[in-house]
Amino acid sequence: MIKKIQRIFFLIILLILSLTACQSQKKEAKDLTDIPIDRSKTESVSIYYGSICYSFFDENEETIAKVADLFHGFSLEEVPDGALDSSTTYQIYFSNAQGQTGAINVDENSMFYLADTKKFYKVSEGVFHLEELEKIYQDSMNAGGFDKNQCLIP
């Protein structure tokens, strides 16, 4: 009899734990808005840092996808009185022969300025991986033999 009660109690605990696990997964599965980049129309990506520095340019589809993928996995909320720190701002431009297909500015504080909306934003949910953008930019700069002492990068 005691074993039966223990088994029933154990099954009830398992049921409760499985229900709470399902609820927490639903919260994590929330649809994040991202910053849409139309890769099918994009032929190149350019990245600039600060006011005067090395400029990154690449037409490789893999590189375009890698940079575009950085702008997924988070949602933004508008910051009406937002401002960028111009000395630490990355300016990312996606383009094709007809012009820009996307333009994003983001500083080291993860403050965004989107040219298409002409508004400032910050991440409200999810994570923007600034360190990955920095790595792409700096790896390219170092591969080209650029002397970063000519630049404002710390």
N, CA, C and O atoms as a DFTB+ gen file, in Angstrom:
616 C
 N C O
     1  1       0.808      -1.192       0.000
     2  2       0.000       0.000       0.000
     3  2       0.858       1.266       0.000
     4  3       0.598       2.212      -0.743
     5  1       1.872       1.259       0.841
     6  2       2.764       2.424       0.909
     7  2       3.509       2.598      -0.409
     8  3       3.722       3.722      -0.864
     9  1       3.900       1.492      -1.016
    10  2       4.588       1.581      -2.306
    11  2       3.674       2.159      -3.375
    12  3       4.126       2.927      -4.224
    13  1       2.407       1.805      -3.347
    14  2       1.445       2.356      -4.305
    15  2       1.313       3.863      -4.132
    16  3       1.289       4.604      -5.114
    17  1       1.228       4.312      -2.900
    18  2       1.119       5.750      -2.612
    19  2       2.384       6.469      -3.077
    20  3       2.311       7.555      -3.652
    21  1       3.541       5.861      -2.828
    22  2       4.803       6.463      -3.266
    23  2       4.848       6.562      -4.787
    24  3       5.279       7.587      -5.316
    25  1       4.427       5.550      -5.489
    26  2       4.415       5.567      -6.952
    27  2       3.472       6.642      -7.481
    28  3       3.813       7.377      -8.408
    29  1       2.273       6.729      -6.880
    30  2       1.316       7.752      -7.315
    31  2       1.881       9.142      -7.053
    32  3       1.788      10.026      -7.904
    33  1       2.461       9.333      -5.884
    34  2       3.077      10.618      -5.532
    35  2       4.212      10.949      -6.518
    36  3       4.327      12.085      -6.978
    37  1       5.033       9.963      -6.833
    38  2       6.135      10.156      -7.778
    39  2       5.613      10.536      -9.169
    40  3       6.171      11.423      -9.817
    41  1       4.549       9.872      -9.631
    42  2       3.956      10.181     -10.934
    43  2       3.357      11.589     -10.957
    44  3       3.456      12.284     -11.969
    45  1       2.749      12.008      -9.872
    46  2       2.192      13.356      -9.800
    47  2       3.315      14.394      -9.878
    48  3       3.173      15.404     -10.567
    49  1       4.410      14.158      -9.189
    50  2       5.559      15.081      -9.248
    51  2       6.111      15.143     -10.665
    52  3       6.412      16.229     -11.160
    53  1       6.249      14.005     -11.322
    54  2       6.728      13.989     -12.713
    55  2       5.792      14.761     -13.629
    56  3       6.244      15.503     -14.501
    57  1       4.505      14.590     -13.436
    58  2       3.520      15.305     -14.246
    59  2       3.640      16.812     -14.035
    60  3       3.622      17.572     -15.003
    61  1       3.762      17.244     -12.809
    62  2       3.906      18.679     -12.509
    63  2       5.184      19.237     -13.127
    64  3       5.173      20.319     -13.713
    65  1       6.285      18.498     -12.996
    66  2       7.549      18.952     -13.578
    67  2       7.479      19.042     -15.095
    68  3       8.012      19.979     -15.688
    69  1       6.832      18.085     -15.720
    70  2       6.731      18.124     -17.181
    71  2       5.860      19.283     -17.647
    72  3       6.138      19.887     -18.683
    73  1       4.807      19.601     -16.891
    74  2       3.960      20.740     -17.250
    75  2       4.711      22.065     -17.115
    76  3       4.561      22.941     -17.967
    77  1       5.508      22.227     -16.074
    78  2       6.272      23.475     -15.921
    79  2       7.364      23.566     -16.971
    80  3       7.697      24.662     -17.420
    81  1       7.923      22.438     -17.370
    82  2       8.934      22.454     -18.429
    83  2       8.317      22.904     -19.745
    84  3       8.936      23.667     -20.487
    85  1       7.121      22.450     -20.040
    86  2       6.438      22.856     -21.270
    87  2       6.140      24.345     -21.262
    88  3       6.280      25.007     -22.290
    89  1       5.733      24.884     -20.121
    90  2       5.416      26.302     -20.038
    91  2       6.657      27.151     -20.235
    92  3       6.584      28.179     -20.908
    93  1       7.809      26.757     -19.669
    94  2       9.017      27.555     -19.842
    95  2       9.519      27.475     -21.277
    96  3      10.114      28.437     -21.765
    97  1       9.299      26.357     -21.969
    98  2       9.694      26.264     -23.362
    99  2       8.850      27.179     -24.233
   100  3       9.352      27.744     -25.204
   101  1       7.574      27.331     -23.897
   102  2       6.712      28.219     -24.660
   103  2       7.197      29.656     -24.555
   104  3       7.145      30.393     -25.540
   105  1       7.667      30.069     -23.386
   106  2       8.182      31.421     -23.213
   107  2       9.413      31.640     -24.078
   108  3       9.556      32.691     -24.702
   109  1      10.310      30.646     -24.118
   110  2      11.535      30.774     -24.895
   111  2      11.263      30.744     -26.397
   112  3      12.066      31.262     -27.173
   113  1      10.178      30.163     -26.811
   114  2       9.876      30.015     -28.224
   115  2       9.194      31.249     -28.808
   116  3       8.718      31.218     -29.943
   117  1       9.145      32.325     -28.045
   118  2       8.489      33.545     -28.512
   119  2       9.121      34.009     -29.831
   120  3      10.336      33.933     -30.016
   121  1       8.290      34.477     -30.716
   122  2       8.746      34.936     -32.025
   123  2       9.466      36.272     -31.881
   124  3       8.859      37.269     -31.489
   125  1      10.740      36.292     -32.193
   126  2      11.528      37.516     -32.110
   127  2      11.488      38.227     -33.455
   128  3      11.477      37.580     -34.503
   129  1      11.466      39.546     -33.429
   130  2      11.251      40.300     -34.661
   131  2      12.489      40.416     -35.541
   132  3      12.361      40.537     -36.759
   133  1      13.664      40.384     -34.966
   134  2      14.910      40.489     -35.737
   135  2      14.981      41.800     -36.533
   136  3      14.095      42.649     -36.443
   137  1      16.041      41.935     -37.301
   138  2      16.176      43.017     -38.277
   139  2      16.235      42.324     -39.631
   140  3      17.225      41.658     -39.934
   141  1      15.207      42.465     -40.443
   142  2      15.171      41.705     -41.701
   143  2      16.214      42.186     -42.718
   144  3      16.333      43.378     -43.001
   145  1      16.949      41.234     -43.246
   146  2      17.912      41.484     -44.322
   147  2      17.526      40.554     -45.462
   148  3      17.510      39.335     -45.287
   149  1      17.212      41.113     -46.630
   150  2      16.834      40.293     -47.771
   151  2      18.105      39.831     -48.486
   152  3      18.635      40.519     -49.357
   153  1      18.579      38.641     -48.090
   154  2      19.826      38.125     -48.657
   155  2      19.703      37.803     -50.135
   156  3      20.701      37.823     -50.855
   157  1      18.488      37.506     -50.603
   158  2      18.314      37.163     -52.017
   159  2      18.591      38.366     -52.917
   160  3      18.932      38.194     -54.088
   161  1      18.449      39.564     -52.391
   162  2      18.694      40.778     -53.172
   163  2      20.041      41.428     -52.847
   164  3      20.382      42.467     -53.413
   165  1      20.803      40.823     -51.941
   166  2      22.060      41.422     -51.489
   167  2      23.245      40.776     -52.180
   168  3      23.367      39.552     -52.226
   169  1      24.123      41.624     -52.721
   170  2      25.310      41.140     -53.429
   171  2      26.608      41.440     -52.686
   172  3      27.650      40.866     -53.002
   173  1      26.551      42.340     -51.693
   174  2      27.758      42.672     -50.943
   175  2      27.397      43.212     -49.570
   176  3      26.272      43.648     -49.324
   177  1      28.382      43.170     -48.684
   178  2      28.227      43.755     -47.351
   179  2      29.470      44.608     -47.080
   180  3      30.594      44.218     -47.395
   181  1      29.237      45.773     -46.492
   182  2      30.321      46.675     -46.097
   183  2      30.157      46.987     -44.618
   184  3      29.039      47.128     -44.122
   185  1      31.280      47.091     -43.921
   186  2      31.250      47.446     -42.510
   187  2      32.287      48.539     -42.279
   188  3      33.439      48.420     -42.694
   189  1      31.862      49.593     -41.616
   190  2      32.748      50.694     -41.228
   191  2      32.695      50.796     -39.715
   192  3      31.706      50.411     -39.092
   193  1      33.767      51.319     -39.125
   194  2      33.812      51.477     -37.669
   195  2      34.272      52.884     -37.326
   196  3      35.243      53.380     -37.898
   197  1      33.585      53.523     -36.404
   198  2      33.991      54.857     -35.975
   199  2      33.885      55.863     -37.099
   200  3      33.126      55.677     -38.051
   201  1      34.641      56.914     -36.981
   202  2      34.543      57.980     -37.974
   203  2      35.547      57.823     -39.107
   204  3      35.209      58.070     -40.265
   205  1      36.765      57.420     -38.801
   206  2      37.777      57.242     -39.852
   207  2      38.511      55.945     -39.545
   208  3      39.193      55.829     -38.526
   209  1      38.367      54.982     -40.428
   210  2      38.996      53.697     -40.153
   211  2      38.972      52.804     -41.381
   212  3      38.568      53.208     -42.471
   213  1      39.410      51.601     -41.167
   214  2      39.396      50.554     -42.175
   215  2      37.957      50.238     -42.568
   216  3      37.073      50.213     -41.712
   217  1      37.716      49.998     -43.843
   218  2      36.380      49.593     -44.272
   219  2      36.427      48.160     -44.795
   220  3      37.307      47.790     -45.573
   221  1      35.475      47.383     -44.355
   222  2      35.342      45.984     -44.720
   223  2      34.360      45.892     -45.879
   224  3      33.301      46.519     -45.854
   225  1      34.714      45.107     -46.898
   226  2      33.822      44.906     -48.040
   227  2      33.966      43.458     -48.478
   228  3      35.081      42.952     -48.603
   229  1      32.832      42.786     -48.713
   230  2      32.889      41.401     -49.163
   231  2      31.664      41.087     -50.015
   232  3      30.547      41.497     -49.698
   233  1      31.899      40.346     -51.110
   234  2      30.813      39.929     -51.994
   235  2      30.516      38.439     -51.875
   236  3      29.658      37.924     -52.591
   237  1      31.206      37.747     -50.992
   238  2      31.028      36.319     -50.790
   239  2      29.682      36.057     -50.126
   240  3      29.359      36.670     -49.109
   241  1      28.893      35.144     -50.703
   242  2      27.556      34.841     -50.168
   243  2      27.612      34.336     -48.730
   244  3      26.738      34.655     -47.924
   245  1      28.634      33.552     -48.407
   246  2      28.768      33.029     -47.047
   247  2      29.005      34.156     -46.051
   248  3      28.449      34.147     -44.953
   249  1      29.825      35.122     -46.432
   250  2      30.101      36.249     -45.548
   251  2      28.860      37.114     -45.370
   252  3      28.556      37.554     -44.262
   253  1      28.147      37.355     -46.466
   254  2      26.898      38.130     -46.388
   255  2      25.933      37.438     -45.433
   256  3      25.325      38.088     -44.583
   257  1      25.790      36.126     -45.570
   258  2      24.891      35.364     -44.699
   259  2      25.355      35.421     -43.247
   260  3      24.540      35.561     -42.336
   261  1      26.656      35.312     -43.037
   262  2      27.204      35.336     -41.671
   263  2      26.912      36.673     -40.995
   264  3      26.522      36.703     -39.828
   265  1      27.094      37.766     -41.709
   266  2      26.821      39.088     -41.137
   267  2      25.320      39.283     -40.953
   268  3      24.885      39.774     -39.911
   269  1      24.525      38.907     -41.949
   270  2      23.065      39.056     -41.846
   271  2      22.506      38.244     -40.689
   272  3      21.575      38.685     -40.015
   273  1      23.061      37.068     -40.451
   274  2      22.585      36.212     -39.366
   275  2      22.803      36.827     -37.988
   276  3      22.134      36.439     -37.029
   277  1      23.715      37.766     -37.875
   278  2      23.947      38.438     -36.586
   279  2      22.732      39.247     -36.147
   280  3      22.586      39.553     -34.963
   281  1      21.865      39.592     -37.082
   282  2      20.727      40.451     -36.779
   283  2      19.429      39.660     -36.597
   284  3      18.334      40.179     -36.811
   285  1      19.575      38.399     -36.201
   286  2      18.447      37.529     -35.871
   287  2      18.621      37.051     -34.441
   288  3      19.736      37.020     -33.920
   289  1      17.529      36.683     -33.814
   290  2      17.593      36.134     -32.465
   291  2      17.335      37.155     -31.372
   292  3      17.623      36.905     -30.202
   293  1      16.798      38.293     -31.745
   294  2      16.457      39.298     -30.748
   295  2      15.341      40.188     -31.273
   296  3      15.072      40.236     -32.474
   297  1      14.709      40.879     -30.362
   298  2      13.674      41.856     -30.713
   299  2      14.137      43.226     -30.244
   300  3      14.892      43.349     -29.280
   301  1      13.674      44.246     -30.941
   302  2      14.055      45.616     -30.606
   303  2      12.860      46.401     -30.096
   304  3      11.714      46.128     -30.454
   305  1      13.152      47.376     -29.255
   306  2      12.134      48.342     -28.854
   307  2      12.688      49.728     -29.124
   308  3      13.881      49.982     -28.956
   309  1      11.810      50.610     -29.540
   310  2      12.218      51.968     -29.896
   311  2      12.677      52.740     -28.664
   312  3      12.116      52.608     -27.576
   313  1      13.716      53.553     -28.869
   314  2      14.218      54.446     -27.831
   315  2      14.091      55.864     -28.397
   316  3      14.958      56.306     -29.150
   317  1      13.021      56.580     -28.042
   318  2      12.755      57.890     -28.649
   319  2      13.904      58.891     -28.516
   320  3      14.155      59.660     -29.444
   321  1      14.596      58.895     -27.396
   322  2      15.688      59.854     -27.208
   323  2      17.052      59.190     -27.362
   324  3      18.036      59.644     -26.779
   325  1      17.112      58.118     -28.146
   326  2      18.348      57.362     -28.321
   327  2      19.420      58.136     -29.069
   328  3      19.140      59.096     -29.787
   329  1      20.637      57.695     -28.882
   330  2      21.788      58.285     -29.575
   331  2      22.875      57.230     -29.683
   332  3      22.992      56.346     -28.834
   333  1      23.657      57.335     -30.726
   334  2      24.784      56.425     -30.919
   335  2      26.072      57.097     -30.463
   336  3      26.226      58.314     -30.571
   337  1      26.987      56.291     -29.955
   338  2      28.334      56.769     -29.659
   339  2      29.113      56.648     -30.969
   340  3      29.548      55.558     -31.338
   341  1      29.284      57.758     -31.661
   342  2      29.861      57.724     -33.012
   343  2      31.269      57.132     -33.048
   344  3      31.678      56.589     -34.075
   345  1      32.007      57.224     -31.961
   346  2      33.370      56.688     -31.977
   347  2      33.392      55.164     -31.876
   348  3      34.412      54.545     -32.178
   349  1      32.283      54.549     -31.456
   350  2      32.243      53.080     -31.339
   351  2      31.123      52.475     -32.182
   352  3      30.674      51.362     -31.907
   353  1      30.675      53.191     -33.193
   354  2      29.567      52.709     -34.012
   355  2      30.057      51.918     -35.213
   356  3      30.949      52.347     -35.945
   357  1      29.454      50.758     -35.395
   358  2      29.646      49.970     -36.613
   359  2      28.526      50.345     -37.564
   360  3      27.356      50.371     -37.181
   361  1      28.886      50.633     -38.794
   362  2      27.913      50.939     -39.837
   363  2      27.953      49.784     -40.833
   364  3      28.970      49.546     -41.483
   365  1      26.849      49.082     -40.941
   366  2      26.786      47.892     -41.785
   367  2      25.829      48.175     -42.935
   368  3      24.677      48.554     -42.719
   369  1      26.316      47.987     -44.156
   370  2      25.510      48.244     -45.346
   371  2      25.456      46.986     -46.194
   372  3      26.485      46.404     -46.535
   373  1      24.252      46.581     -46.525
   374  2      24.020      45.482     -47.452
   375  2      23.571      46.138     -48.751
   376  3      22.728      47.036     -48.736
   377  1      24.134      45.692     -49.885
   378  2      23.782      46.374     -51.130
   379  2      23.868      45.443     -52.336
   380  3      24.349      44.313     -52.256
   381  1      23.375      45.978     -53.463
   382  2      23.484      45.320     -54.756
   383  2      23.771      46.410     -55.790
   384  3      24.011      47.560     -55.423
   385  1      23.748      46.065     -57.052
   386  2      24.079      47.032     -58.099
   387  2      23.101      48.209     -58.145
   388  3      23.451      49.286     -58.626
   389  1      21.892      48.010     -57.653
   390  2      20.894      49.090     -57.674
   391  2      20.973      50.007     -56.451
   392  3      20.391      51.092     -56.459
   393  1      21.678      49.592     -55.412
   394  2      21.801      50.417     -54.209
   395  2      21.731      49.578     -52.943
   396  3      21.957      48.368     -52.978
   397  1      21.417      50.225     -51.827
   398  2      21.368      49.553     -50.536
   399  2      20.127      48.677     -50.393
   400  3      19.025      49.053     -50.793
   401  1      20.340      47.506     -49.815
   402  2      19.221      46.634     -49.474
   403  2      18.992      46.623     -47.968
   404  3      17.991      46.085     -47.496
   405  1      19.908      47.209     -47.218
   406  2      19.769      47.306     -45.767
   407  2      20.886      48.142     -45.189
   408  3      22.012      48.117     -45.687
   409  1      20.577      48.888     -44.131
   410  2      21.588      49.707     -43.457
   411  2      21.304      49.681     -41.961
   412  3      20.205      50.011     -41.516
   413  1      22.317      49.283     -41.193
   414  2      22.180      49.172     -39.742
   415  2      23.389      49.829     -39.098
   416  3      24.527      49.589     -39.502
   417  1      23.137      50.653     -38.100
   418  2      24.209      51.214     -37.282
   419  2      24.030      50.675     -35.873
   420  3      22.915      50.666     -35.350
   421  1      25.109      50.228     -35.254
   422  2      25.044      49.729     -33.877
   423  2      26.338      50.120     -33.171
   424  3      27.427      49.994     -33.732
   425  1      26.205      50.601     -31.924
   426  2      27.411      50.980     -31.177
   427  2      27.738      49.919     -30.125
   428  3      27.030      48.920     -29.996
   429  1      28.814      50.146     -29.379
   430  2      29.272      49.155     -28.405
   431  2      28.288      48.950     -27.253
   432  3      28.409      47.975     -26.512
   433  1      27.331      49.840     -27.091
   434  2      26.301      49.690     -26.068
   435  2      25.064      48.963     -26.622
   436  3      24.027      48.886     -25.963
   437  1      25.196      48.437     -27.838
   438  2      24.095      47.765     -28.547
   439  2      22.886      48.668     -28.756
   440  3      21.741      48.219     -28.702
   441  1      23.159      49.946     -28.994
   442  2      22.118      50.886     -29.407
   443  2      22.104      50.834     -30.927
   444  3      23.154      50.935     -31.561
   445  1      20.927      50.679     -31.513
   446  2      20.783      50.554     -32.950
   447  2      20.163      51.808     -33.540
   448  3      19.350      52.477     -32.903
   449  1      20.560      52.113     -34.762
   450  2      19.866      53.115     -35.571
   451  2      19.589      52.438     -36.903
   452  3      20.505      51.969     -37.578
   453  1      18.309      52.393     -37.275
   454  2      17.929      51.770     -38.540
   455  2      17.567      52.858     -39.534
   456  3      16.665      53.659     -39.293
   457  1      18.270      52.881     -40.641
   458  2      18.094      53.937     -41.638
   459  2      16.701      53.916     -42.258
   460  3      16.158      54.973     -42.582
   461  1      16.115      52.740     -42.427
   462  2      14.799      52.691     -43.079
   463  2      13.690      53.286     -42.209
   464  3      12.706      53.807     -42.735
   465  1      13.840      53.214     -40.885
   466  2      12.830      53.813     -39.999
   467  2      13.272      55.167     -39.449
   468  3      12.458      55.940     -38.943
   469  1      14.578      55.443     -39.555
   470  2      15.165      56.666     -39.002
   471  2      14.883      56.801     -37.504
   472  3      14.569      57.882     -37.005
   473  1      15.007      55.647     -36.790
   474  2      14.751      55.611     -35.356
   475  2      15.839      54.822     -34.642
   476  3      16.562      54.027     -35.243
   477  1      15.932      55.072     -33.330
   478  2      16.881      54.378     -32.471
   479  2      16.157      53.247     -31.736
   480  3      14.971      53.342     -31.419
   481  1      16.915      52.170     -31.476
   482  2      16.346      51.003     -30.816
   483  2      17.370      50.375     -29.873
   484  3      18.576      50.588     -29.996
   485  1      16.846      49.592     -28.927
   486  2      17.702      48.753     -28.094
   487  2      17.063      47.368     -28.049
   488  3      15.878      47.210     -28.343
   489  1      17.861      46.371     -27.679
   490  2      17.380      45.001     -27.618
   491  2      16.425      44.871     -26.434
   492  3      16.766      45.225     -25.306
   493  1      15.229      44.360     -26.704
   494  2      14.249      44.152     -25.638
   495  2      14.180      42.685     -25.213
   496  3      13.895      42.387     -24.053
   497  1      14.439      41.776     -26.139
   498  2      14.460      40.346     -25.850
   499  2      15.498      39.673     -26.727
   500  3      15.761      40.105     -27.849
   501  1      16.081      38.615     -26.201
   502  2      17.103      37.909     -26.950
   503  2      18.454      38.582     -26.765
   504  3      18.646      39.382     -25.849
   505  1      19.394      38.242     -27.656
   506  2      20.758      38.744     -27.517
   507  2      21.318      39.129     -28.883
   508  3      21.201      38.378     -29.852
   509  1      21.924      40.303     -28.943
   510  2      22.704      40.695     -30.119
   511  2      24.160      40.419     -29.788
   512  3      24.657      40.850     -28.747
   513  1      24.844      39.705     -30.669
   514  2      26.232      39.303     -30.420
   515  2      27.200      40.280     -31.084
   516  3      27.730      40.014     -32.162
   517  1      27.418      41.407     -30.423
   518  2      28.337      42.422     -30.929
   519  2      29.739      41.856     -31.107
   520  3      30.441      42.220     -32.050
   521  1      30.149      40.969     -30.206
   522  2      31.500      40.404     -30.284
   523  2      31.719      39.644     -31.592
   524  3      32.844      39.596     -32.091
   525  1      30.671      39.053     -32.153
   526  2      30.798      38.354     -33.433
   527  2      30.999      39.341     -34.578
   528  3      31.777      39.079     -35.495
   529  1      30.307      40.466     -34.530
   530  2      30.497      41.518     -35.536
   531  2      31.917      42.064     -35.450
   532  3      32.575      42.253     -36.473
   533  1      32.389      42.316     -34.232
   534  2      33.757      42.805     -34.025
   535  2      34.775      41.817     -34.583
   536  3      35.757      42.213     -35.212
   537  1      34.533      40.531     -34.348
   538  2      35.455      39.493     -34.823
   539  2      35.518      39.465     -36.354
   540  3      36.606      39.418     -36.927
   541  1      34.377      39.493     -37.005
   542  2      34.342      39.496     -38.469
   543  2      35.118      40.691     -39.004
   544  3      35.935      40.553     -39.914
   545  1      34.865      41.842     -38.445
   546  2      35.506      43.082     -38.881
   547  2      37.018      43.029     -38.645
   548  3      37.800      43.303     -39.555
   549  1      37.421      42.681     -37.437
   550  2      38.845      42.690     -37.122
   551  2      39.612      41.571     -37.811
   552  3      40.764      41.772     -38.196
   553  1      39.011      40.402     -37.977
   554  2      39.686      39.315     -38.704
   555  2      39.972      39.747     -40.137
   556  3      41.043      39.455     -40.669
   557  1      39.032      40.433     -40.761
   558  2      39.230      40.913     -42.122
   559  2      40.322      41.969     -42.170
   560  3      41.157      41.975     -43.074
   561  1      40.306      42.857     -41.192
   562  2      41.301      43.922     -41.150
   563  2      42.703      43.328     -40.996
   564  3      43.637      43.731     -41.689
   565  1      42.836      42.372     -40.087
   566  2      44.145      41.759     -39.858
   567  2      44.592      40.922     -41.045
   568  3      45.787      40.863     -41.334
   569  1      43.672      40.278     -41.736
   570  2      44.002      39.458     -42.905
   571  2      44.536      40.329     -44.036
   572  3      45.368      39.884     -44.826
   573  1      44.060      41.563     -44.115
   574  2      44.504      42.467     -45.170
   575  2      45.803      43.188     -44.846
   576  3      46.300      43.966     -45.661
   577  1      46.359      42.937     -43.662
   578  2      47.607      43.579     -43.281
   579  2      47.465      45.036     -42.900
   580  3      48.446      45.780     -42.907
   581  1      46.268      45.445     -42.572
   582  2      46.018      46.840     -42.221
   583  2      46.646      47.151     -40.869
   584  3      46.576      46.342     -39.944
   585  1      47.258      48.322     -40.759
   586  2      47.856      48.754     -39.505
   587  2      46.765      49.418     -38.671
   588  3      46.365      50.546     -38.958
   589  1      46.281      48.723     -37.639
   590  2      45.167      49.276     -36.868
   591  2      45.570      50.456     -36.013
   592  3      44.713      51.068     -35.376
   593  1      46.855      50.796     -35.976
   594  2      47.284      52.002     -35.270
   595  2      46.817      53.257     -36.018
   596  3      46.813      54.355     -35.461
   597  1      46.429      53.082     -37.272
   598  2      45.906      54.205     -38.061
   599  2      44.417      54.391     -37.801
   600  3      43.780      55.249     -38.412
   601  1      43.873      53.606     -36.915
   602  2      42.442      53.531     -36.732
   603  2      42.076      53.868     -35.291
   604  3      42.946      53.953     -34.424
   605  1      40.787      54.058     -35.043
   606  2      40.319      54.387     -33.713
   607  2      39.894      53.158     -32.903
   608  3      39.304      53.297     -31.832
   609  1      40.188      51.966     -33.406
   610  2      39.806      50.744     -32.690
   611  2      40.705      50.582     -31.466
   612  3      41.927      50.694     -31.572
   613  1      40.103      50.320     -30.309
   614  2      40.912      50.133     -29.088
   615  2      41.777      48.900     -29.158
   616  3      42.511      48.607     -28.214
